[in-house]
């Protein structure tokens, strides 16, 4: 099942859905929820759904929820309908024709290796392209200064996400662990990656399976690593302004996941559960003690700038800042 959260995406929506229709695997269902668009997104969706019975539009009265909650609603439906494999789609990209096939093959190989009950997430690299689909950079991961963490992903994912939602596929056990998605999760892809790192497995496909379109209305978007690190750039200013939100939101993630693991008796290593609980507990610690806790736990972000930004926010924010 493919989940697509739409909002004011009429301009590029047809391109993305056509790329899904052009997949080498055709046995899929596309579940789309419009988040109260003000353009003609709903009309575009209804027209496409009328021509292809594999496309289903979700109609509810929940209103505009924002991207994370929109995907959360779709995850709940996928869970209730018994979906075995879930692929996440943005509304403005273009998928390479073998995306579903490659990721499905990888998911099944991982299940064969680690067991069908193991929560598994597979994600790929992306090609960064312009509004006209002209190449900006061949690798989103390289463009962002990101790298896949194969040895100990949890110690990075606790404070920094490196998994991109629109390049992600998951299996049923991970969906069962992650859903329902808590209301205060920052982004659905970060939550899924954290769940997989703590209680399952993450696999990375280094080739680009998504053409990641950049335009004036991107919800997240891609910015070059040097631009992000430039203290005078708008990108750097935005990141600094929201750094506290992400740092303490990540502590909240740890608390939410540790509570879920314990309450549902989810299989999880002793070390992973201890990391979740210990990181969550630092929310109520003083500044210096909180910083020392993160240092002792060997939690890290990728790159010196990101790491220093983490330490700075831990130092300047007051006790209990995450509890709201």
Beta strands, then each sheet from edge to edge (+ up, - down):
strand 1: 2-6
strand 2: 30-34
strand 3: 55-58
strand 4: 85-89
strand 5: 94-95
strand 6: 119-129
strand 7: 135-137
strand 8: 168-171
strand 9: 200-213
sheet 1: 3+ 2+ 1+ 4+ 8- 6+ 7-
sheet 2: 3+ 2+ 1+ 4+ 8- 6+ 9+ 5-
end
